[in-house]
Every structure is written in structure tokens, then in C-alpha cells.
Amino acid sequence: MNLIRLYTATLLVLLGVAFVSCDDNTDTIGGDIMPSTDLTIKESKAYDVFTQSYSAGNSVLARSNMSYLGRFTDPETGTIIKSDFITQFNSNKSFGFPDSIIDNYVTSVDLQLYVKNYIGDSLASFKLSVYPLNTILDPDKKYYTDIDPNEYCDITAKPLAEKWYTIVDQTVPESQRWSKQYYDKIQIKLDREIGQEMYNLYKKSPETFENTESWVNSDITGSKGFYFKLESGDGAMAYIDLALLNVHFRYYDDSLKCDTSAYCQLAATEEIIQVTRFENSNLDALLADNNATYLKSPAGIFTMATLPVEELNFNDTINSAAITFTRYNDRVKNDFKLEIPQSLLMVRLDDYKDGFFEKYKVSDNETSYLATFDKRTNTYKFSNISRLLKTMIKEKNNGEATENYNKVLLIPVEVKYDSSNKIVKLCHDFSMTSARLVGGETTPIKLSVVYSKFKK
């Protein structure tokens, strides 16, 4: 009997051990089977990164659905930006005149530039001239923001129209301006004969208007497009999101049984070429500042950083590498100050020069990254650029590194996403923005690298 009890007690102990060993908690499995000498440890190090301002030279790829018109002096830096633009007008099968135009007579023609947004004083006065293009813009060519209008029109000739304007039209009653249906616009009257030419051509050859290609190849004044030249003025910049060419007439309306006014119109749309020309001035002092770096858009200043690749320890594994760029607060208080860039692209200098934007690339989180401005901390943070660093050292070790292999640019960009939050378009930011960043030759910023390595 005692032997049986002893056997049973021994069995229960053994089963108890079995129950413990079958516990679902596996936290210690790796540690139990791995010798202590093989355990990894993490180590964090910080490295100096030197930055400098980099001139865009007024020339970036003019890839935007918005056009810009005006001249504005930045109260913070004293820099000046001026812009005007060239645009075609789209024609398609939906364009057409009714058959019952009274006396086959066009009553008037105008151009309307709709203002989506603006910066500066909406009551600042500007003078605008309109010139017809005499050279067709090539749809297969890439145009830049330093475009020379003299190559596409005769600026020495008398303009088709001249217009003094303010962004807010003071001739419009205030009650109308505050209605939801009202949009600020710049309206420019053209010679009535231009519209008459269009109508006469439509009656003779309506197929001319069936697509943009046949329309721009016609001999109608303005069919190839217009140059909207800013002649004078300062204090505001208008963001033009729609330009229309309207031909007005009267016709007999069968349903109303009377004469009525109407118009046909051509629009500057995404399918055709729109090129804004920018001129930045007074940038030299900012570019020469060794105590900070700058971001200015459009087509103004980027920030360039030289990453300390050769100082890194590539014998250990790089888990992460983070770098943060801090913005200085504005030194001047002004109601008309420039906005802060909201999205920054970090891209290799060589990749930018090799046509990053021309090839319609987007950030891949390997050699290019995006960061968004954090207004709480006044910073742009790139949380992990370790893949970029590994690519750079690999090029160095393989003898493939260029003189710029470890240099990156920070560029203000506009990012468009689809419904799945996937980037579908990445282009230069053409809105008026500015930021002064901590950095320069005298104040290096920090690259924080986290390594993992085996214990010795």
C-alpha cells in the first residue's frame, strides 16, 4: 500500500512538471535555447549633420493645375516673388454655337480668371497685359518656371488687352461677394472681332473645334493660347484655378419664345499646357546665411544636408536612423506673411538632378522620403532613413559613389493621394511658402542612429 502511494505521488509530481512545461507563455524560449553570449544589445549614437541653403534657380518643372499672377514682398525676409503665366484653352466636341444666333453676330468676348485663393492685400492694384501666342506649345515637351515668353509671343507688339485689377472687385456689391455662389475673378474684355472670327470658322468648319489639336492649329487670334503678363503692382499673389474664354451672343430661344443672351466658352483644363513663370529676387542674403537654412517655394530655395555616412558603424546592424529639422519662429509679425511648407520631400541630390520630378516619381521610403510639418513641435521629422544610409555606404564600398552620393535635398512638395491613401501625384509646391530652419555651417543638427549588435 505504501508503495502504491509513493508511486502515485511520484506520478503527480511528474505530471505537474509536464503541465508547467506546456504553459502557453513562450517569452523565454529564445533565451532558453540561445547562449547568453549571443544575446543582442541596442546602442544609440548621434552624429552631426551639416546643412546649407540650395538655390532652385527659378527653374523647376512647371507641373501644376494652378496658375499664379502677382507680385509679393515677403515681410519676414524681404525677398520678392513675381509671377505671370501662359496657358492654352481646351476645345472638344461639346463646344458649339446654336443655329439661331441673331444676325449671326457675336456681341462680346472676354477672358475670366477665377481666383481660388490669394496671399497679401486683396485691394492691391495691378496692371495686366494679354498677348496671343504665335507658337504652339508642344504637348510632349516639359516646361519650366523660368520659361521665356518671348519665344512664344511678340511682347513688343500692342497687347490684345490691358487691365487694371484688384483681387477683390470693388465694383461688385458686398452682399453678392459674400454669397456662396460668388468667386473672385479677374475679367478682361477682348476685341469683339476675335469672337466673330471663332463663330465664322465654326459655321464653316465645325470640326476645327472637336479637339484641342485642331483648334490650336487654326489661325484664329488666341487659338494657340495667351500670355498673361504682369506689368506692375505689388502686394498680392492670386492663385488662379480656372481660366475661361467666353464668346457672348444673343439667340432666339424656342422654349421661351423670345431673344435671350448666352455664351460659349473654352476652358484652361488639366489636359492642356499651363506654365507659370516665376521670378525670385533678393535671395542672395538667405543663401549666404551660415547660421540657418531656408525653404522658399515656389522655385526659390531648398535645404541641402550632407549625411555623415562614413562615420557610421556598419559592422553593427542599423535598426533605425532618424533626423529632425526644426523651424525657427517668425521674427516679424505681419498679417500678410507667407505660409509654412506643409510637406517636404527628402531626395538624393543626384536623383533630383537626374529628373526625379520629370520621371513622375514618388517617394519610396528607400531613397526618398516624405515628412509633414508638425505645428506642435515646429518640426519636420524623418523617422527612419536607414535604407538610404545603407544604399549610400553600399555605393561607397562598391566604388559607385559620386561626389554627391551622401547629399540630400529637402524640397517643399504638393502630395495627392487616392482613396486608398496611395500617392498618385508628387510635384513641387507652387504656393507661396517660407521657413527658416535650424542648421547651417555653425549649428549642425543631429542624426540619431540605433544599432543592434551581439554581446561579446
N, C-alpha and C positions, 0 to 999 in steps of 0.2 A: 504494500500500500504506500509506504513511504517512497519507494522507488517510482511509483506511478506519479505521486505528487511532485517529486523532483523533476521528472521528465516533463510534466505539464508546465511547470514554472519556467523551465528552460525554454520550452517551445514558445511560450508567451513572450518572453524576452526577445527571442529571435524574431518573432512576428512584429513586435514593437519596433525593432530596428528596421525591419522591412518597411513598415508604414512611414517612418521618418524619411528613409531614403527615397520614397516615392512621392515626396511633397512636390507640389506644382511650382514652387519657387525655385527658379533656375539662375538667380542672380550670381551665384558663386561658381557656376560650372566652369566658366573660362578660367577663373583664378585658381580653381582647384586643380585643373589639369595642366596649367601653364606654370613653369618655374618662375619664381619671383624675379629672377634676373631678366626675364623677357617682358616684364610689365612696361607699358609706355607712360611717359610723363609729358605734360604740356608746359611750354615755356613761351612767354610773350616778350617781344622786343619792339622798341620804337626806333624808327630811322628818320633822319632829316630829309625833307623833300623841298627842293628849291623851285620857285615858280617865277614866271615873268609874263608880262603882257605881250600879246602877239597880234599884230595888225592884220586884219582881213583885207585891207587894201581896197575897200569899197566894192569888192568883186566877190560875190557869192552866187551860186546858182539861183536864178530867179524863178523858183518853183513855188508859186503861191496863187491861190484863187482870189486874193485880195490885192487891190491896188492902193497906192498911198500918194497923197497930194498935200504938200505944205512945207513949212519951214519952222523949225522949233529949236530954241536955245535951251539947253539943259541948265536949270538954275543951280544944280549941285556941282557940275564940273565945268560949265562954260563951253562945252562942246556944242557944235551946231550940226543939225542934220536937215538936209533939203531933199525933197523927192518930187518927181513927177513921173508920168508913165505913158507907155504905148500900149494900145490894145486893138485887136481885130474885133469884128462883130460876126456872130454866127448866123447862118441862114439855113433853113431846112424847108421841107415840104409843107409845114404848117403856115408858112408866110404866104400872104396873098391879099390882093385888093378886091373889094366887092365889084360886081358888074355895074352897079348903079351909082357910081360917083358922079356927082352933079357937075356937068360941063367938063368932065374929065380933068378936073382942076384940083391940084394939091394946095391946101390953104397955108400950111406952115410946116417947118421941120425944126426939131430941137434934139439936143443931147441931154440926158439926165444922169447925173452921178449920185447914187444913193449912198449916204454915209451911215455905216453900221456903228461906228464908234469914232472917237477922236481923243486927242490929248491936247491940253493947252486951253487957250481962250477962244471960246466959240464965236466971239464977236470980233476977233482979229480980222483985218481986211487983207485980201489977197487979190492979185491980178493974174488972170489965166488967159493963155492964148491956145487956140486949137489949129493944128496943121494936119492936112491929109497926107497919108503915107503914099509915096510913089514907088516903093519897092515892097514886094510881097514877103512877109515873114515866113521863113522856112519851117514847116511843122516838124521836121526831123532834126532841126538844129537846137542846141542847148544855148539859151541866152542867159546873160549875167547882169548883175545890178549896176555895172559900170557901162552899160550899153551906150553907144554914141548915136543919138537921134539923127545926126547929120547924114548917117549912112542910109536912112530910110525916108527922109523928107527934106524939103528945101526950107530951112529956117530963115533964109534971107528973104524969102517971098512974103507977101502980105498974108497974115493968117486968115483962115476961114471965119474966125470969130474971136472976139476978146470979151472977157467977162471979169468984172469986179465982184467978189463974193465974200460972204462970211458963212461959216458952217451952219449957224442958225440964221435962217432967213427972217429978218425982222419985218418984212412986208406981210408975213403970214400971221394972222391973229393968234394970240397966245392960247386961246381956248382950242383952236384947231391943232396947234403944235403939241398939246398935251393929250390929244386923243390917241387911242391905241392904234388907229389905222394910219397915223401920220409918221413919216420918216423924213429926217433931214435930207435934203438933196440940193445939188448944185445944178441949175437948169441953164443951158446955153442955147441960144437961138442961132440957127444956121440959115443960110440963104435958101429961100423957098424953092429955087430952081433945082437944088440937089434932090429934093423930094420929087419934083416933077420929072426929072431925069429917071429916077427909080420907077415911077409909075409908068412912064412911056416905055421903058425897057420891059417891064412886066407884061404890058399889053402885047408887046411884040414878041418877046421870048421868055415866057414864064418859067421855063426850065432853068434859066440862069439863077433863080432863087431856090432851087431844090436842094442845094448843098453849099457848104461854105467854099469849097474849092472853086466852083464855077462862079460864085459871087465875087470872090476876091480877084478873080482873073478878068472881071468886067472892067469897063472904062468909066464907070460912074465915080464921081468925086467922093472919096472916102471909102470906097469899096474895099480897099486894101487895109483900112484901119485909120486911126488917128493918133497923133501925138498931143497929149495934154501937157503943155509946157507952163510951168510956174514962172511968172515974170518977176513978181515982187511980193513982199509981205513977210511977216514973221510972227510967231506966237502960237501956232497951232498945227496939228497934223491930222488930216482926215483919213480914216480907213474906209475905202470905197469897196463895197462888196457887190455892187451891181451897176453896170453902165448900160444905158439904153439909147438907141437911135430911133426916134419916133417920127413918123410921117402922118400928118393930120389932113383930114379932108371932110367933106360933107357928102352924104349919100341918102338915097330915098329908102326908108325902112318900110317894107311891105306890112309888117305886123303892126306898126304904129300909124301907118298911112300918112307919113309926113317926112320932111327932111330932118336929118339928125347929124350930129358931129361924131366922128370916130377917128381912129388912127391904127396904123400898122407899125410894128416895131421889130427891130433886131436887137439882140442882147449879146453882151460880152459874157460868155459862159466858160465853164471849165474845159470844154472841148477845144477852145481856140487859144491863141497865144496872148498872154498878158505879161508885160515886162515893166516892173517899176525900176526907175533909175534913182540910185541914192548917191548923195554926196555928203560925206562926213568931213568936218573940219575942226581944227583946234584939238586934235587928238595927241599931238606930239608930247605935251606935258604929261599926259597919262601914261603913254608908252615909256617915257623916261623915268617914271616914278619907281625907285628901287625899294620903297617901303610898303608897297601893296601891289596888287594886280587888279585888272579890271575886266568886266564883261560889259559890252555895249552892243546892242542889236538895234537895227539890222546892219549887217555888213560893216561893223565897226571894229571891236576888239574882242579877242578870245583870251583865255589864260592858258599858258603852256607850263606843264610840270615835267621835270626830269626825275624819273623814278630811280632810286639807288639800287638797281638790280645787282650790281657786282658786290655790294656789301652784304647781301642776304646769305643765309646759311642753307645751301641746297643739299647738304649732307643729311639734314633732317627733313621731315615732311612738313610742308606748309599747309596748315589746316585752313587758315583764313588770312586775309590781308585787307584792312580797312583804312580808308583815308577820308577825312572830312575837311571841307572848305567852308570857312566861316566868313560871313558877310559883315562888314562894318556898317553901323547905323549911319544914316544920312547926317551930314553936318549942317545942312541948310534946310530950314523949314519953308515950304512953298506949296501952294495949292496946286501948282501945275508940274510937280516933279514927275520924273519918269517912273514907270512901273519896275518891279523886280523880276528878273528872268525866273520863270517857274520850273522849267525843265532844262537840265544840262546833259549833253552827250559827252562822255569821255571816249575819245577815239585816238588811235595812234596817229602821230603827225604824218608818217609815211602813207597810211591808209587814206587820210584826208586828202593829201596831195595827189594820190593815185585815183581819186574820183569816187570817194565814199558816197557822196550825195548824187553824183552823176549816174552811178550804177544802181541807184534806188535801194541802197542797203538800209537795214535797220539794225539796232543793237542786238548782239547775240550772247551777251554775258560771258564771252570768252576773250575777245579782243576789243570789245566796245560795250559801254555800259551807260545806263540812264540813272540820274538822280533827280529827285524832286525837292524844291525848296521847302524847308521846314520853318515856318514862321515862328514856331515856339522857341526854337533854338537858334534861329537865324543862320542856318547851315544847309549845305548840300552834302549828304553822306553817301559814299560808295562803300557798301558794307563788305564786299568780298571781291577783290580783283586778283585773287591768287592765280587763276588760269592765265591771265595776262602776264603776270610776272614769270610764270613757268615757260610761256611761249618765248618771252624775251631772252631768258637765260639759255633756252634750247638753241635759239638762233646764234647766240654768242658762242656757245660751245661748238656748234657745227660750222663756224666761220661764215655764217649767213647774215650777220648783223650789219646794218647800215650805220652811218654816223648818227642817225636819229632813232635808233632802234628802241631806246628807253624813254622817248619823249611822247607825251600825250597832250592833246588839246581838250579844253573844256569849251563847248560851243552851245550857246542858247538855241534850243530847238522847239519846234511845234510837233507834238505827237498826236496821231489819230489812231483810235482803237476801234475794232469791230465789236459786235455784240458779245463775243466770247473773250473780250479783253485782250485780243491779239493785236499787235501793232500792224497797221496796214499802211501807214504813211509816216515818214520821218523827214522833216525838212527844216531848213533854217527858220528861226523865229524872226519874222519881219515886223513885229510890233516894236514900239519904242520902249526899250528897257535898258537898265543900267545897274551895275553893282560893283562895289569896291570890296575886294577880298583880302583877308589876312594872307600875307606871304611876301614875295619879292626876295631880293638878294639878302636883305638884312634880317628877315623873320621867316625862317624855314617852318613849314608845317610838318606834321608827323604822319608817317606811315606805320600803322600798328600791325605787326605780324605775329600770328600764333603758330608755333611749331609743335609737332609731336615727335618724340623720339623714344627709343628703347632705353631702359635703365641699364647702366653698366654694372 
